[in-house]
Amino acid sequence: MNNHTAVNTFLLWGFSSFPELKNLLFVVILSSHVTILLANVSIMVAIKLSQNLHTPMYFLLFSLSCSETCTNMVIIPRVLVDLLLESKTISLPECATQMFFFFGLSSNNCFIMAAMSYDRYTAIHNPLHYHTLMTRKICCQLVMASSVVGFLISLCITIMIFNLSFCDSNNIQHFFCDISPVIHLACDYTSYHEMVIFVLSAFVLVGSFILIMISYVFIVSIVVKMPSAKGRYKAFSTCSSHLTVVCIHYGFACFVYLRPKGSASFGEDMLMAVIYTVLTPLLNPIVYSLRNKEMQIALKKVLESVFNFFSQLTNKVTLNI
């Protein structure tokens, strides 16, 4: 019988390799986190308050912004705490919970983006019946299905990983409980587990990406048949923001989750994970606001309202003094 020490807690060792960069990393990640929250909340408030943005496309964008905000909240606050404290321990239940919510929300993001591509196809293919085909009820069903499928797959992966035995080393070479760094600490991890995790991850990433590509193949086939260049430009411009976000999101996600794993790749995975968890949620609202005039107008109104509110509040405080 092998002598193994059962592991009850893990050490998130990700940024401990760079102690001299601890303060800089804290400032950069905190700034990015606050910016992500403000940007995504601004988009959600703008969509909620602007009557002309109460359309299926913006309803799905609202859902994506909400999901990405939650994804960020699952990871970044814990990272900031670990950068401040010497102890970087995390219990098995906490680790499992973090993994479940991170992968579930990330999967949800993928399927919502697939729903957004279907929405763009419907808008271009049937513009006259668009609001009949994409009702609020159907949009809610698409978002609900994205969540159910995403969290169900995440539950399967999390249960399978944490039913394994962890022994000897408890150092997770990452800044959060991601799938690959955790599962490589298991004593009884086999090629069977690797295959199942790969298939489920591929179903989320490749499956949703294929759905997106199918929608865009149909979109392109419709647009190229349009008689006017102006009509083709208008049709493509409605898809440009979504297509940009898809390329950024899937590029980093596929690099992290679908390539062969090895201990030497953990450093690269951690770098890509920083970009995936910090940069991608930051770029999404920027892309949608910069390339969308309706969103720019709505955000401007929100900012003006916030500015007026604080101006009135400041004036009242000044008068009371």
VENTA-V200479 format. One record per residue. RES is the residue in one small letter. SS is DSSP state (2 for helix, 1 for strand, 0 for the rest). OMEGA is omega in whole degrees, -180 to 180 (none if undefined). Layout:
res = <RES:RES>
ss = <SS:SS>
omega = <OMEGA:OMEGA>
This chain:
res = <m:n:n:h:t:a:v:n:t:f:l:l:w:g:f:s:s:f:p:e:l:k:n:l:l:f:v:v:i:l:s:s:h:v:t:i:l:l:a:n:v:s:i:m:v:a:i:k:l:s:q:n:l:h:t:p:m:y:f:l:l:f:s:l:s:c:s:e:t:c:t:n:m:v:i:i:p:r:v:l:v:d:l:l:l:e:s:k:t:i:s:l:p:e:c:a:t:q:m:f:f:f:f:g:l:s:s:n:n:c:f:i:m:a:a:m:s:y:d:r:y:t:a:i:h:n:p:l:h:y:h:t:l:m:t:r:k:i:c:c:q:l:v:m:a:s:s:v:v:g:f:l:i:s:l:c:i:t:i:m:i:f:n:l:s:f:c:d:s:n:n:i:q:h:f:f:c:d:i:s:p:v:i:h:l:a:c:d:y:t:s:y:h:e:m:v:i:f:v:l:s:a:f:v:l:v:g:s:f:i:l:i:m:i:s:y:v:f:i:v:s:i:v:v:k:m:p:s:a:k:g:r:y:k:a:f:s:t:c:s:s:h:l:t:v:v:c:i:h:y:g:f:a:c:f:v:y:l:r:p:k:g:s:a:s:f:g:e:d:m:l:m:a:v:i:y:t:v:l:t:p:l:l:n:p:i:v:y:s:l:r:n:k:e:m:q:i:a:l:k:k:v:l:e:s:v:f:n:f:f:s:q:l:t:n:k:v:t:l:n:i>
ss = <0:0:0:0:0:1:0:0:1:1:1:1:0:2:2:2:2:2:2:2:2:2:2:2:2:2:2:2:2:2:2:2:2:2:2:2:2:2:2:2:2:2:2:2:2:2:2:2:2:0:2:2:2:0:0:2:2:2:2:2:2:2:2:2:2:2:2:2:2:2:2:2:2:2:2:2:2:2:2:2:2:2:2:2:0:0:0:0:1:1:1:2:2:2:2:2:2:2:2:2:2:2:2:2:2:2:2:2:2:2:2:2:2:2:2:2:2:2:2:2:2:2:2:2:2:0:2:2:2:2:2:2:2:0:0:2:2:2:2:2:2:2:2:2:2:2:2:2:2:2:2:2:2:2:2:2:2:2:2:2:2:2:0:0:0:1:1:0:0:0:1:1:0:0:0:0:0:0:2:2:2:2:2:0:0:1:0:0:0:0:2:2:2:2:2:2:2:2:2:2:2:2:2:2:2:2:2:2:2:2:2:2:2:2:2:2:2:2:2:2:2:2:2:0:0:0:0:0:2:2:2:2:2:2:2:2:2:2:2:2:2:2:2:2:2:2:2:2:2:2:2:2:2:2:2:2:2:0:0:0:0:0:2:2:2:2:2:2:2:2:2:2:2:2:2:2:2:2:2:2:2:2:2:2:2:2:2:2:2:2:0:0:2:2:2:2:2:2:2:2:2:2:2:2:2:2:2:2:2:2:2:2:2:2:2:2:2:2:2:2:0>
omega = <180:176:180:175:-179:-178:177:179:176:171:177:-168:-171:-175:-180:178:-178:-176:-179:-180:-173:-178:179:179:179:-179:-178:-178:177:179:179:-179:180:180:178:180:-179:-178:-178:177:178:178:-180:179:180:179:-178:-173:-177:-177:-178:176:178:180:-180:-178:-178:173:178:176:175:-179:179:179:179:-179:-180:176:179:177:180:-178:179:-172:-164:179:179:178:-180:178:-179:178:-179:-174:177:179:-179:-177:175:-178:179:178:178:180:179:180:179:179:-179:-177:-180:-178:178:179:178:177:177:178:-179:-177:175:178:175:177:179:178:176:177:179:177:-180:-179:-178:-177:-178:-176:-178:-179:-175:-176:175:-179:-178:179:177:-180:-180:177:178:179:178:179:179:179:178:-179:-177:-179:-179:-178:176:178:179:179:179:-179:-177:179:-179:-178:-174:167:175:178:177:-176:178:-175:176:-180:175:-178:-177:179:171:-176:176:-171:-172:-180:-179:-174:179:175:-178:-180:-173:176:-177:178:177:179:180:-179:-179:180:179:-179:180:177:179:178:179:-173:-177:-180:180:179:177:177:178:-179:177:178:-177:174:178:179:-180:-179:178:-174:-178:179:179:-174:-174:177:180:179:178:-180:-179:-179:180:-178:178:-178:-170:-179:-179:-179:177:180:179:-179:180:-175:-174:178:-179:-177:180:179:-177:-167:-174:178:179:-175:174:-178:-179:-177:-176:178:178:178:-179:178:179:180:176:179:-177:-176:-177:-173:-176:177:179:-178:-176:178:178:-180:-177:-179:-179:-174:-175:-176:179:180:178:180:-180:179:178:178:179:-180:177:179:178:180:179:180:-179:177:178:179:179:180:179:179:-180:-180:180:178:none>
